[in-house]
Amino acid sequence: MAEFVFWYWWVLAFAFLILEMLTPGFFFMWLAVSGLFTGLIVWLIPALSLNIQVFVFSVLSVLAVTAWRYYGKKYPTETDQPLLNKRGAQYIGRVFSLHEPIVNGQGKIKVDDSIWKVNGEDCDISTKVKVTGIRGMVFDVEKVG
């Protein structure tokens, strides 16, 4: 059987870094770090069997990805636009005119260039409503004034 030398792991780590640059997120970066550390371990202990090397890489990968996910949840990234990818949540607190009257608790409002379903107290089309919440793609509204 051919010898699996340390720099193979470094080539694999470099390939993961290339993948990281081509894809969104930070998943492949942690696999690359695991590959670098596995290569370092194999460099220091060249007698490790391939099975042990793959096991070390696997354990380091799982630990690195898990640690990053834990860290990301504990210390979320601060942003000046926290609702950027939460389109519906951007409208909470805003007041709109009804596009269709609310009948049996359901109606529609026009928001910019789109129509949204709403749930709320029955009212006619001339009523202004305030968005108080969102459930899926349906706004919860209440009458204004």
KATA-V103140 format. One record per run of one state. SS is the DSSP state (alpha for helix, beta for strand, coil for the rest). FROM is the first residue (numbers start at 1). TO is the last residue. If there is no record, write none. Layout:
# KATA-V103140
SS;FROM;TO
SS;FROM;TO
This chain:
# KATA-V103140
coil;1;5
alpha;6;22
coil;23;26
alpha;27;44
coil;45;49
alpha;50;74
coil;75;87
alpha;88;91
coil;92;94
beta;95;103
coil;104;105
beta;106;111
coil;112;113
beta;114;119
coil;120;122
beta;123;123
coil;124;127
beta;128;135
coil;136;137
beta;138;143
coil;144;145
